[in-house]
């Protein structure tokens, strides 16, 4: 739906009295009452949810689009980005990321490797989405025990659910000066009678992106650019549906190909003998290019949906969603594949809406997932693991006067089956043949299984026709992921030797050694409280949420103070040749569990100063502390927690023009873990202008955006690459969208 159609719909709803909202609607503005949360099977709107929810859609989504999901959503209150350069960034919700945040495509897990490491991209594409839903706080009841941080659901039209009487769609293109990025995307929807179809596609190609000169590495060959940060991606989706009066059936197939550099890991060898200059510049450039590190990703994904409606009996609706994903991600160094991550995943969710019972309406369902994840190659840091989970869930709601009560529960069984051959390899000294080789004590993990029970209770209290108060309590259990338990090796992207919670480090006569732990790894248990106030007035809209999240058995990576050389008991040896290069020595981090507390707030204000001018502002803050110090210096700070943000944006609109001017201030982060460093604060200034017109009955938008207009050096505290990969410098984006 175009923003013109959305505005018309909002105006129609207002004029019919369905929603008593009289404020003017600008072209880039969404009416939150009409935005239905598709991730909620009962179909509630944002204002009717006890859990804090943000829906990004229409022109707001168009204006926020970036090459990665994390960068697309980083302007949403409570959401930050892991920012692994511009190539791979995932959402951080209230300080939690990785396996604690579920990334969904139309309600089903993306089943990629983005939850394993920050260098792995999420396999959803914002340029072809109709809306993106962000559910903050625990949302485990529908989606699995991993979602104690929140859920991001990317929605598109790949599974048609409505009849199409005509052909409609969108084509968009843009050019970004900071990386010479060229992007083209499009989608089309149509049908005849009960038959409907959808198709979309995109292509994105960029060079290494520009950074402020003062942020460049003094030894870099490319001052003013971040080496190895280019992207070459493309993908497409086709979907068909049969829409009947009582039965809908839809099926889709999607293909994604993405090749991108991994910043900070160029590994270009420099000539250490400065007296000899045997290589000319061309040879050096060729060697540098050959020895860069990049990733090649491909994914095939199949989804289906069957809806039965208007059923007589105890259930009025039944819905069955399925997905099969074949994912592969290879990390390539010096032209050779170092590690290949693959995942063959199956997911099925069957749920039914029951007839009202004593005023309660709701759904019950069963959810099954199966993941055959493998990591093969010399640089694999985690064993291949087969994971299966089965769950039962129920959600119920009841309206009693001004109160809307919401209850839910989920019971889940998860089992990890690791390939123990990963741990059976013998380690050898690379010196003379007469030196002894040492075989570590045998490591063998039995299948690890977990039972997780989660419950939630919430209420939305309508204070008056313009304001409401929402409260939600959720007790959610998360089964540890396979990589958090079994990791044992060098994780190239983070530059650490990663050890899972299933191990201990012991000191013996030969040095430090990894041994299998006798302790069991426990579920994380989150007790989360949310309190939200929402106001929808004639000219002012406000939304404020505060949260408190007490997590028992919180899994985090602890700095051991050792490096990979010490861990293996080897002593540093002199190099026989001055041109030889030492193996990379990396710090050792081990997953440990202890209790933690996270608390903070999000606030938004949208104020119409006149028919032509409005101002948006937001703020968010998360504080995260461990119950006990994680190091000898008494430091209790959880690592990589984003700093507080304040943002403001002015919107001016008249006739066919719309202009924006805004700034976001990121405070310094001086509450950091022992092995981290302080991140200075910075302010990013942006501006945009849109021109709207109509050509041949099609809505056309031409836009120009400027980002980081002051060319400020900005480093993301939550990024593993903050010292290597700052945010892009000043950039200008020129583009156009055609809706037909």
C-alpha positions as CSV (number, residue, x, y, z in Angstrom):
1,X,0.0,0.0,0.0
2,X,1.4,3.4,-0.9
3,X,1.5,6.2,1.5
4,X,-1.1,8.0,-0.5
5,X,-3.4,5.1,-0.1
6,X,-2.5,4.8,3.6
7,X,-3.3,8.5,4.1
8,X,-6.6,8.1,2.3
9,X,-7.5,5.1,4.5
10,X,-6.6,7.0,7.7
11,X,-8.8,9.9,6.6
12,X,-11.7,7.6,5.8
13,X,-11.5,5.9,9.2
14,X,-11.4,9.3,10.9
15,X,-14.3,10.6,8.9
16,X,-16.4,7.6,9.7
17,X,-15.8,8.0,13.4
18,X,-14.0,4.7,13.9
19,X,-11.1,6.5,15.4
20,X,-11.5,9.9,17.0
21,X,-8.2,11.4,15.7
22,X,-8.4,14.9,14.2
23,X,-4.7,15.7,13.7
24,X,-3.5,16.2,10.1
25,X,-1.8,13.2,8.4
26,X,1.4,13.9,6.6
27,X,2.6,11.7,3.7
28,X,5.4,10.1,5.7
29,X,3.3,9.5,8.8
30,X,1.6,6.3,9.9
31,X,-1.7,6.1,11.9
32,X,-0.8,3.5,14.6
33,X,-4.4,2.4,15.1
34,X,-4.6,0.9,11.7
35,X,-1.3,-1.0,11.9
36,X,-2.2,-4.6,12.8
37,X,0.5,-6.7,14.3
38,X,0.7,-9.7,12.0
39,X,3.0,-11.5,14.5
40,X,0.0,-11.5,16.9
41,X,-2.4,-14.3,15.8
42,X,-5.4,-12.5,17.4
43,X,-4.7,-9.5,15.1
44,X,-4.4,-6.7,17.7
45,X,-3.1,-3.2,16.8
46,X,-0.2,-1.4,18.5
47,X,-2.5,0.4,20.9
48,X,-4.1,-2.9,22.0
49,X,-0.8,-4.7,22.9
50,X,0.4,-5.0,26.5
51,X,3.9,-5.6,25.1
52,X,5.7,-2.6,23.6
53,X,5.6,-2.8,19.8
54,X,6.8,-0.6,17.0
55,X,5.7,-1.1,13.4
56,X,7.8,0.5,10.7
57,X,6.0,0.7,7.4
58,X,5.1,2.9,4.4
59,X,7.4,5.8,3.8
60,X,9.0,5.6,7.2
61,X,10.3,2.2,6.2
62,X,11.4,3.5,2.8
63,X,13.3,6.3,4.4
64,X,15.1,4.0,6.9
65,X,16.2,1.3,4.4
66,X,19.8,0.3,4.5
67,X,21.9,-2.7,3.3
68,X,21.4,-4.6,6.6
69,X,18.4,-5.2,8.9
70,X,20.3,-3.7,11.9
71,X,21.0,-0.4,10.2
72,X,17.4,-0.3,8.9
73,X,16.0,-0.5,12.4
74,X,18.6,1.4,14.4
75,X,16.4,4.5,14.5
76,X,13.6,2.6,16.3
77,X,13.5,3.4,20.1
78,X,15.1,0.6,22.1
79,X,16.8,-0.9,19.0
80,X,20.4,-0.6,18.1
81,X,22.8,-2.3,15.7
82,X,25.7,-4.8,16.1
83,X,27.3,-2.9,13.2
84,X,29.8,-5.3,11.7
85,X,30.6,-2.6,9.2
86,X,27.9,-1.9,6.5
87,X,28.0,-5.6,5.5
88,X,26.5,-7.5,8.4
89,X,24.5,-5.8,11.2
90,X,21.8,-7.3,13.3
91,X,19.3,-5.7,15.7
92,X,20.0,-5.3,19.4
93,X,16.9,-4.9,21.4
94,X,17.2,-3.4,24.9
95,X,20.9,-4.5,25.1
96,X,20.2,-8.1,24.0
97,X,21.2,-9.6,20.7
98,X,22.4,-12.8,19.1
99,X,20.2,-15.9,20.0
100,X,18.1,-13.7,22.4
101,X,16.5,-11.8,19.5
102,X,14.4,-13.8,17.0
103,X,14.4,-12.6,13.3
104,X,11.3,-13.8,11.5
105,X,10.2,-13.7,7.9
106,X,6.4,-13.6,7.8
107,X,6.2,-15.2,11.3
108,X,8.8,-18.0,10.8
109,X,12.5,-18.0,11.7
110,X,14.9,-16.9,9.0
111,X,17.1,-20.0,9.9
112,X,20.4,-18.3,8.9
113,X,23.6,-18.1,10.9
114,X,23.2,-14.4,12.0
115,X,22.5,-15.6,15.6
116,X,25.9,-17.4,15.7
117,X,28.3,-14.6,14.8
118,X,28.1,-10.8,14.1
119,X,29.8,-11.2,10.7
120,X,26.8,-13.3,9.4
121,X,24.1,-11.3,7.7
122,X,20.4,-11.7,8.3
123,X,18.7,-13.1,5.2
124,X,15.7,-10.8,5.1
125,X,15.5,-7.8,2.7
126,X,13.9,-4.5,3.9
127,X,13.6,-3.1,0.3
128,X,10.8,-5.5,-0.6
129,X,9.0,-5.6,2.8
130,X,5.6,-4.0,3.5
131,X,6.3,-3.5,7.2
132,X,8.7,-4.5,9.9
133,X,7.4,-5.3,13.4
134,X,9.6,-4.9,16.5
135,X,8.3,-6.5,19.7
136,X,10.4,-5.4,22.6
137,X,10.9,-7.5,25.6
138,X,10.3,-11.3,26.0
139,X,8.1,-12.6,23.2
140,X,8.7,-16.3,23.5
141,X,5.2,-17.6,23.5
142,X,4.8,-18.0,19.8
143,X,8.4,-18.0,18.5
144,X,10.6,-20.1,20.7
145,X,12.6,-19.9,23.8
146,X,15.3,-17.7,22.2
147,X,13.3,-14.5,22.1
148,X,13.8,-13.1,25.6
149,X,15.2,-9.9,24.1
150,X,12.5,-9.4,21.5
151,X,11.2,-10.3,18.1
152,X,11.7,-8.7,14.7
153,X,9.2,-9.8,12.1
154,X,9.8,-8.8,8.4
155,X,6.5,-8.9,6.5
156,X,6.0,-9.0,2.8
157,X,3.4,-10.2,0.3
158,X,5.1,-13.5,-0.7
159,X,2.2,-15.5,0.6
160,X,-0.9,-13.8,-0.9
161,X,-3.9,-13.7,1.4
162,X,-6.3,-11.4,-0.6
163,X,-7.8,-11.5,-4.0
164,X,-6.3,-9.1,-6.5
165,X,-8.5,-7.4,-9.1
166,X,-5.7,-5.6,-10.8
167,X,-1.9,-5.4,-11.1
168,X,0.0,-3.2,-8.5
169,X,3.5,-2.9,-7.3
170,X,6.5,-0.7,-6.7
171,X,9.9,-0.1,-8.4
172,X,12.6,1.7,-6.5
173,X,16.2,2.7,-7.3
174,X,18.9,4.7,-5.4
175,X,22.5,5.7,-5.5
176,X,24.6,6.3,-2.3
177,X,27.7,8.4,-2.8
178,X,29.5,7.1,0.4
179,X,30.1,3.6,-1.2
180,X,29.1,4.1,-4.8
181,X,26.1,1.8,-3.9
182,X,23.6,1.1,-6.6
183,X,20.3,-0.4,-5.5
184,X,17.3,-1.6,-7.6
185,X,14.3,-3.3,-6.1
186,X,10.7,-4.0,-7.2
187,X,7.6,-6.1,-6.5
188,X,4.4,-6.9,-8.3
189,X,1.1,-8.3,-7.2
190,X,-1.8,-9.4,-9.3
191,X,-4.3,-12.2,-9.9
192,X,-7.6,-13.2,-11.4
193,X,-10.6,-14.7,-9.6
194,X,-9.4,-16.8,-6.7
195,X,-5.8,-16.9,-7.9
196,X,-3.2,-14.4,-6.8
197,X,0.5,-14.1,-7.3
198,X,3.5,-12.1,-6.0
199,X,7.0,-11.5,-7.3
200,X,9.8,-9.3,-6.0
201,X,13.5,-8.9,-6.4
202,X,16.5,-6.7,-5.6
203,X,20.1,-6.1,-6.5
204,X,22.6,-4.1,-4.5
205,X,26.2,-3.4,-5.5
206,X,28.7,-1.2,-3.6
207,X,32.4,-0.4,-3.2
208,X,34.3,0.0,0.0
209,X,32.6,2.8,1.9
210,X,34.2,6.2,2.8
211,X,35.0,7.2,6.4
212,X,36.3,10.5,7.7
213,X,40.1,10.8,7.0
214,X,40.9,11.2,10.7
215,X,39.3,7.8,11.4
216,X,41.5,6.0,8.9
217,X,44.3,3.6,9.9
218,X,47.6,5.4,9.4
219,X,49.0,2.1,7.9
220,X,46.1,1.7,5.5
221,X,46.6,1.9,1.8
222,X,43.2,3.5,1.4
223,X,43.0,6.6,3.6
224,X,39.4,7.7,3.8
225,X,37.9,4.3,3.0
226,X,37.3,1.2,5.0
227,X,39.0,-1.6,3.2
228,X,37.1,-4.8,2.4
229,X,33.6,-3.4,3.0
230,X,32.0,-3.9,-0.4
231,X,28.7,-5.7,-1.0
232,X,27.4,-7.6,-4.1
233,X,23.9,-9.0,-3.3
234,X,20.8,-10.0,-5.2
235,X,17.7,-12.0,-4.5
236,X,14.1,-12.7,-5.6
237,X,10.9,-14.2,-4.5
238,X,7.8,-15.7,-6.2
239,X,4.6,-16.6,-4.5
240,X,1.2,-17.9,-5.5
241,X,-2.0,-18.2,-3.6
242,X,-5.6,-19.5,-4.0
243,X,-8.0,-17.5,-2.0
244,X,-11.4,-19.1,-1.3
245,X,-14.3,-18.1,0.9
246,X,-13.2,-20.4,3.7
247,X,-9.8,-21.8,2.6
248,X,-6.7,-20.0,1.6
249,X,-3.5,-21.7,0.3
250,X,-0.3,-20.0,-0.5
251,X,3.3,-21.1,-1.4
252,X,6.5,-19.2,-2.1
253,X,10.1,-19.7,-3.1
254,X,12.9,-17.2,-2.4
255,X,16.6,-17.2,-3.5
256,X,19.3,-15.0,-2.0
257,X,23.0,-14.5,-3.0
258,X,25.3,-12.2,-1.2
259,X,29.0,-11.7,-1.4
260,X,30.6,-9.2,1.0
261,X,33.9,-8.3,2.5
262,X,34.7,-8.8,6.2
263,X,36.3,-5.6,7.4
264,X,39.3,-5.8,9.7
265,X,40.5,-9.1,8.3
266,X,42.3,-8.2,5.1
267,X,45.5,-10.1,6.2
268,X,47.6,-8.3,3.5
269,X,51.2,-9.1,4.2
270,X,53.5,-6.1,4.4
271,X,57.2,-6.4,3.6
272,X,58.9,-6.4,6.9
273,X,62.4,-5.8,5.5
274,X,62.3,-2.1,4.6
275,X,65.8,-2.2,3.0
276,X,64.5,-4.5,0.3
277,X,61.9,-3.3,-2.1
278,X,61.5,-6.3,-4.4
279,X,57.8,-5.9,-5.2
280,X,56.4,-3.2,-7.3
281,X,53.1,-1.5,-6.6
282,X,51.1,-3.7,-8.9
283,X,52.4,-6.9,-7.3
284,X,51.5,-5.5,-3.9
285,X,48.0,-4.5,-5.0
286,X,47.4,-8.0,-6.5
287,X,48.6,-9.7,-3.3
288,X,46.4,-7.4,-1.1
289,X,43.4,-8.2,-3.2
290,X,44.1,-12.0,-3.2
291,X,44.5,-12.1,0.6
292,X,41.3,-10.2,1.6
293,X,38.7,-12.1,3.6
294,X,35.2,-12.2,2.3
295,X,32.0,-14.2,2.7
296,X,29.8,-15.8,0.1
297,X,26.2,-16.6,1.1
298,X,23.4,-18.4,-0.7
299,X,20.0,-19.4,0.6
300,X,17.0,-21.2,-0.9
301,X,13.8,-20.8,1.2
302,X,10.3,-22.3,0.7
303,X,7.3,-21.2,2.7
304,X,3.7,-22.2,2.7
305,X,0.5,-21.2,4.5
306,X,-3.0,-22.8,4.7
307,X,-5.8,-21.0,6.4
308,X,-9.2,-22.5,7.3
309,X,-11.8,-19.9,8.3
310,X,-15.5,-19.8,9.2
311,X,-15.4,-23.2,10.9
312,X,-18.3,-24.5,12.9
313,X,-17.4,-26.1,16.3
314,X,-15.0,-25.4,19.1
315,X,-12.5,-23.8,16.7
316,X,-13.4,-21.0,14.3
317,X,-10.1,-20.7,12.5
318,X,-7.1,-23.0,11.8
319,X,-3.7,-21.8,10.4
320,X,-0.7,-23.9,9.3
321,X,2.6,-22.3,8.5
322,X,5.6,-24.1,7.2
323,X,9.1,-23.3,6.0
324,X,12.1,-25.2,4.6
325,X,15.5,-23.3,4.4
326,X,18.7,-24.4,2.8
327,X,21.4,-22.0,3.9
328,X,25.2,-21.9,3.2
329,X,27.7,-19.3,4.2
330,X,31.4,-19.7,3.3
331,X,34.3,-17.6,4.6
332,X,37.0,-17.2,2.1
333,X,40.6,-16.2,2.8
334,X,43.5,-16.1,0.3
335,X,41.1,-17.4,-2.4
336,X,40.4,-20.6,-0.4
337,X,37.4,-21.6,1.7
338,X,38.4,-21.5,5.4
339,X,35.0,-22.4,6.9
340,X,31.6,-23.3,5.5
341,X,28.5,-22.8,7.7
342,X,25.4,-24.5,6.5
343,X,21.9,-25.0,7.9
344,X,19.1,-27.2,6.7
345,X,16.1,-26.1,8.7
346,X,12.5,-27.1,8.9
347,X,9.8,-25.3,10.8
348,X,6.1,-25.9,11.2
349,X,3.5,-24.0,13.3
350,X,-0.1,-25.1,13.6
351,X,-2.5,-23.0,15.6
352,X,-6.3,-22.6,16.0
353,X,-8.5,-19.8,17.2
354,X,-11.2,-21.1,19.5
355,X,-14.8,-19.9,20.0
356,X,-15.3,-17.5,22.9
357,X,-15.3,-19.1,26.3
358,X,-16.8,-17.0,29.1
359,X,-15.7,-13.9,27.3
360,X,-12.1,-15.2,26.6
361,X,-10.9,-15.5,23.1
362,X,-7.5,-16.9,22.1
363,X,-5.5,-19.5,20.3
364,X,-3.7,-22.7,21.0
365,X,-1.0,-24.3,18.9
366,X,2.0,-26.5,18.4
367,X,5.3,-25.5,17.1
368,X,8.1,-27.7,15.7
369,X,11.6,-26.8,14.5
370,X,14.5,-28.8,13.2
371,X,18.0,-27.5,12.4
372,X,20.9,-29.4,11.0
373,X,23.7,-26.9,11.5
374,X,27.3,-27.6,10.4
375,X,30.5,-25.7,10.4
376,X,33.2,-27.4,8.4
377,X,36.8,-26.3,7.6
378,X,40.1,-25.5,9.3
379,X,38.7,-22.4,11.0
380,X,35.4,-23.9,12.3
381,X,35.0,-22.9,16.0
382,X,31.8,-24.9,16.8
383,X,30.8,-28.5,16.0
384,X,28.1,-29.5,13.7
385,X,24.9,-29.9,15.7
386,X,21.4,-31.1,15.1
387,X,18.8,-29.3,17.1
388,X,15.2,-30.1,17.5
389,X,12.5,-28.4,19.5
390,X,8.8,-29.1,20.1
391,X,6.4,-26.7,21.9
392,X,2.8,-26.1,22.9
393,X,1.5,-22.6,23.4
394,X,-1.7,-20.8,24.3
395,X,-2.7,-17.1,24.2
396,X,-5.9,-15.7,25.7
397,X,-7.6,-12.3,25.9
398,X,-10.6,-10.9,27.6
399,X,-12.2,-7.4,27.6
400,X,-13.9,-6.3,30.8
401,X,-14.9,-2.7,30.6
402,X,-11.8,-0.5,30.2
403,X,-9.5,-3.5,30.8
404,X,-8.1,-5.8,28.1
405,X,-6.5,-8.8,29.8
406,X,-3.8,-10.8,28.0
407,X,-2.5,-14.2,29.2
408,X,-0.1,-16.7,27.6
409,X,2.0,-19.8,28.2
410,X,4.5,-21.9,26.3
411,X,6.1,-25.3,27.1
412,X,9.1,-26.3,25.0
413,X,11.5,-29.2,24.7
414,X,14.8,-28.6,23.0
415,X,17.6,-31.1,22.2
416,X,21.1,-30.5,20.8
417,X,23.0,-33.4,19.3
418,X,26.6,-32.3,18.7
419,X,29.1,-34.1,16.4
420,X,31.8,-35.2,18.9
421,X,34.3,-35.9,16.2
422,X,35.0,-32.2,16.2
423,X,36.7,-32.6,19.6
424,X,38.7,-35.8,18.8
425,X,41.4,-34.2,16.7
426,X,44.9,-34.5,18.1
427,X,47.1,-31.5,18.5
428,X,50.7,-31.6,17.2
429,X,53.8,-29.5,17.7
430,X,55.0,-28.3,14.4
431,X,58.7,-28.6,15.3
432,X,61.0,-31.6,14.7
433,X,59.5,-35.1,14.3
434,X,61.1,-36.3,17.5
435,X,59.0,-33.9,19.6
436,X,56.1,-35.5,21.4
437,X,52.5,-34.9,20.3
438,X,49.9,-34.5,22.9
439,X,46.4,-35.8,22.8
440,X,44.0,-34.0,25.1
441,X,41.8,-35.8,27.4
442,X,38.8,-37.2,25.4
443,X,35.9,-34.8,25.2
444,X,32.5,-36.3,24.5
445,X,29.2,-34.6,25.0
446,X,26.0,-36.5,25.4
447,X,22.9,-35.0,23.9
448,X,22.0,-31.8,25.7
449,X,18.2,-31.4,26.3
450,X,16.3,-28.6,28.0
451,X,12.7,-28.0,29.1
452,X,11.6,-24.4,29.0
453,X,8.4,-23.0,30.5
454,X,7.3,-19.4,29.8
455,X,4.3,-17.4,31.0
456,X,3.1,-13.9,30.5
457,X,0.3,-11.7,31.9
458,X,-0.6,-8.3,30.8
459,X,-3.4,-5.7,30.9
460,X,-4.2,-2.6,28.8
461,X,-6.3,-0.1,30.7
462,X,-8.0,2.6,28.7
463,X,-7.9,5.7,30.7
464,X,-10.0,7.8,28.3
465,X,-10.5,8.1,24.6
466,X,-7.0,9.5,24.1
467,X,-4.8,7.6,26.5
468,X,-4.1,4.1,27.8
469,X,-1.8,2.4,30.3
470,X,-0.3,-1.0,29.6
471,X,1.4,-3.4,32.0
472,X,3.0,-6.7,31.1
473,X,4.9,-9.4,33.2
474,X,6.7,-12.2,31.4
475,X,8.7,-15.1,32.9
476,X,10.6,-16.6,30.0
477,X,13.1,-19.4,29.8
478,X,15.7,-19.7,27.1
479,X,17.5,-22.9,26.2
480,X,21.2,-22.1,25.5
481,X,22.2,-22.3,21.9
482,X,24.6,-24.9,20.6
483,X,27.4,-22.5,20.0
484,X,27.1,-21.1,23.6
485,X,27.7,-24.7,24.9
486,X,30.1,-26.3,22.4
487,X,32.2,-23.6,20.9
488,X,35.9,-24.4,20.9
489,X,38.1,-22.5,18.5
490,X,39.2,-19.3,16.8
491,X,36.2,-17.1,15.9
492,X,37.8,-15.1,13.1
493,X,35.2,-12.3,12.8
494,X,35.4,-11.3,16.5
495,X,39.2,-11.9,16.8
496,X,38.8,-14.2,19.9
497,X,39.3,-17.8,20.8
498,X,35.8,-18.8,21.8
499,X,35.1,-21.5,24.5
500,X,31.6,-22.7,25.2
501,X,30.0,-23.1,28.7
502,X,30.5,-26.8,28.4
503,X,34.2,-26.5,29.1
504,X,36.5,-25.5,31.9
505,X,40.1,-24.3,31.7
506,X,42.6,-26.0,34.0
507,X,46.2,-25.5,34.8
508,X,48.6,-28.5,34.5
509,X,52.3,-29.0,34.2
510,X,52.2,-28.2,30.5
511,X,50.1,-25.1,30.7
512,X,46.4,-24.3,30.4
513,X,44.1,-27.0,29.0
514,X,40.5,-27.2,28.0
515,X,38.5,-30.0,29.7
516,X,34.9,-30.9,29.6
517,X,33.0,-29.2,32.5
518,X,31.2,-31.3,35.1
519,X,28.7,-28.4,35.5
520,X,25.5,-28.5,33.5
521,X,24.5,-25.5,31.5
522,X,21.2,-24.1,32.7
523,X,18.3,-22.3,31.0
524,X,18.4,-18.5,31.1
525,X,15.4,-17.4,33.1
526,X,14.1,-13.8,32.4
527,X,11.6,-12.0,34.7
528,X,10.6,-8.9,32.8
529,X,8.3,-6.1,33.8
530,X,7.0,-3.5,31.2
531,X,5.0,-0.4,31.9
532,X,3.8,1.7,29.0
533,X,1.8,4.9,28.7
534,X,0.3,5.9,25.3
535,X,-1.4,9.1,24.3
536,X,-3.1,9.8,21.0
537,X,-4.3,13.4,21.0
538,X,-5.5,15.7,18.3
539,X,-2.0,17.1,17.6
540,X,0.3,15.1,20.0
541,X,1.1,11.4,20.1
542,X,3.3,10.1,22.9
543,X,4.5,6.7,23.9
544,X,6.7,6.0,27.0
545,X,7.9,2.6,28.2
546,X,10.0,1.6,31.1
547,X,11.3,-2.0,31.7
548,X,13.1,-4.1,34.3
549,X,14.6,-7.4,33.3
550,X,16.1,-9.7,35.9
551,X,17.8,-12.6,34.1
552,X,19.0,-15.7,36.1
553,X,21.9,-17.8,34.6
554,X,22.7,-15.1,32.1
555,X,25.2,-16.4,29.5
556,X,28.0,-14.0,28.6
557,X,31.5,-14.2,27.3
558,X,34.1,-13.7,30.0
559,X,37.7,-12.6,29.4
560,X,40.0,-15.3,30.8
561,X,43.1,-13.2,30.7
562,X,44.7,-15.9,28.5
563,X,45.6,-16.0,24.9
564,X,45.2,-18.8,22.4
565,X,48.9,-19.7,22.6
566,X,48.8,-20.1,26.4
567,X,45.7,-22.1,26.2
568,X,47.3,-24.8,24.1
569,X,50.5,-24.9,26.2
570,X,52.8,-23.8,23.5
571,X,55.7,-21.5,24.0
572,X,56.5,-18.7,21.6
573,X,59.3,-19.8,19.2
574,X,61.7,-17.7,17.4
575,X,61.1,-17.3,13.7
576,X,63.8,-18.9,11.5
577,X,63.1,-16.5,8.7
578,X,62.5,-12.8,9.2
579,X,59.9,-12.9,6.4
580,X,57.8,-15.6,8.1
581,X,54.8,-14.5,10.0
582,X,53.6,-15.6,13.4
583,X,50.3,-17.3,13.8
584,X,47.7,-14.9,15.1
585,X,47.5,-14.9,18.9
586,X,44.0,-14.1,20.1
587,X,42.5,-13.5,23.6
588,X,40.5,-16.4,25.0
589,X,36.8,-15.8,26.0
590,X,34.7,-18.4,27.8
591,X,30.9,-18.5,28.1
592,X,29.9,-18.3,31.8
593,X,26.6,-17.9,33.6
594,X,25.6,-15.6,36.4
595,X,22.6,-13.4,37.2
596,X,22.2,-10.1,35.5
597,X,19.8,-7.1,35.5
598,X,18.9,-4.9,32.6
599,X,16.7,-1.9,32.9
600,X,15.9,1.3,31.0
601,X,13.3,3.2,29.0
602,X,12.1,4.3,25.6
603,X,10.1,7.4,24.8
604,X,8.6,8.9,21.7
605,X,6.8,12.2,21.0
606,X,5.2,13.3,17.7
607,X,3.8,16.9,17.9
608,X,2.0,18.7,15.0
609,X,2.9,22.3,15.4
610,X,0.8,23.2,12.4
611,X,-0.7,21.6,9.3
612,X,2.7,21.9,7.6
613,X,5.1,21.3,10.4
614,X,5.6,18.6,13.0
615,X,8.5,17.5,15.2
616,X,9.4,14.0,16.2
617,X,11.7,13.2,19.2
618,X,12.8,10.1,20.9
619,X,15.1,8.8,23.7
620,X,16.2,5.4,24.9
621,X,18.5,4.0,27.5
622,X,19.6,0.6,28.7
623,X,21.7,-0.2,31.8
624,X,23.0,-3.8,32.2
625,X,24.9,-5.2,35.2
626,X,26.1,-8.6,36.4
627,X,25.3,-9.5,39.9
628,X,28.9,-10.4,40.6
629,X,32.1,-9.0,39.2
630,X,33.4,-10.7,36.1
631,X,37.0,-9.8,36.7
632,X,39.4,-9.0,39.5
633,X,38.9,-5.3,39.1
634,X,35.3,-5.6,40.4
635,X,33.8,-4.7,37.0
636,X,30.1,-5.8,36.7
637,X,29.2,-4.2,33.4
638,X,27.8,-6.4,30.7
639,X,29.8,-6.0,27.5
640,X,28.8,-4.1,24.3
641,X,25.7,-2.3,25.7
642,X,24.6,0.7,23.6
643,X,24.8,4.1,25.1
644,X,21.8,6.4,25.7
645,X,20.4,8.2,22.6
646,X,18.4,11.4,22.1
647,X,17.0,12.3,18.7
648,X,14.8,15.0,17.1
649,X,13.6,15.5,13.6
650,X,11.6,18.3,12.0
651,X,9.1,17.5,9.2
652,X,7.8,20.2,6.8
653,X,5.3,19.5,4.1
654,X,3.4,21.6,1.6
655,X,1.7,20.5,-1.6
656,X,4.0,18.0,-3.3
657,X,7.1,18.6,-1.2
658,X,8.3,17.1,2.0
659,X,11.5,18.0,3.9
660,X,13.2,16.7,7.0
661,X,16.0,17.9,9.2
662,X,17.2,15.9,12.2
663,X,19.9,15.0,14.6
664,X,20.6,12.0,16.9
665,X,23.0,12.3,19.8
666,X,24.7,9.2,21.1
667,X,26.1,9.7,24.6
668,X,29.6,8.4,25.5
669,X,29.6,4.9,26.9
670,X,31.8,4.9,30.0
671,X,30.1,1.8,31.6
672,X,32.0,-0.9,29.8
673,X,33.5,-4.4,30.5
674,X,37.0,-4.8,31.7
675,X,38.4,-5.7,28.2
676,X,36.5,-2.9,26.5
677,X,37.4,0.8,26.1
678,X,35.3,3.9,26.5
679,X,33.4,5.0,23.4
680,X,33.1,8.8,22.9
681,X,29.8,10.4,22.2
682,X,28.8,11.9,18.9
683,X,26.0,13.6,17.1
684,X,24.8,12.6,13.6
685,X,23.0,15.2,11.5
686,X,20.7,14.2,8.6
687,X,18.4,15.8,6.1
688,X,16.0,14.7,3.4
689,X,13.7,16.1,0.7
690,X,10.9,14.2,-1.2
691,X,9.0,15.4,-4.2
692,X,5.7,13.7,-5.0
693,X,4.1,13.6,-8.5
694,X,1.9,11.5,-10.6
695,X,2.9,10.0,-14.0
696,X,0.6,7.9,-16.1
697,X,-1.6,7.1,-13.1
698,X,1.4,6.0,-11.0
699,X,2.6,7.7,-7.8
700,X,6.2,8.8,-8.2
701,X,8.5,9.9,-5.3
702,X,11.9,11.5,-6.0
703,X,14.1,11.7,-2.9
704,X,17.4,13.1,-1.8
705,X,18.9,12.3,1.6
706,X,22.0,13.4,3.4
707,X,23.5,11.4,6.2
708,X,26.2,12.4,8.7
709,X,26.3,15.8,7.1
710,X,29.0,17.0,9.5
711,X,31.3,14.1,8.5
712,X,31.6,13.1,12.2
713,X,33.8,10.2,13.3
714,X,31.3,7.9,15.0
715,X,32.1,4.5,16.5
716,X,29.4,2.0,17.6
717,X,30.1,0.7,21.1
718,X,28.1,-2.5,20.5
719,X,30.3,-3.4,17.5
720,X,33.1,-5.9,17.7
721,X,34.8,-3.7,15.1
722,X,34.3,-0.3,16.7
723,X,38.0,0.6,16.5
724,X,38.4,-0.7,12.9
725,X,35.0,0.2,11.3
726,X,33.5,3.6,12.2
727,X,30.2,4.6,10.7
728,X,30.3,6.0,7.2
729,X,31.3,9.6,6.6
730,X,29.2,12.2,4.8
731,X,26.9,10.7,2.2
732,X,24.2,11.7,-0.2
733,X,21.5,9.3,-1.5
734,X,19.5,10.1,-4.6
735,X,16.6,7.9,-5.7
736,X,13.1,7.4,-6.9
737,X,10.1,5.1,-6.2
738,X,7.2,4.4,-8.5
739,X,4.0,2.9,-7.1
740,X,1.5,1.6,-9.7
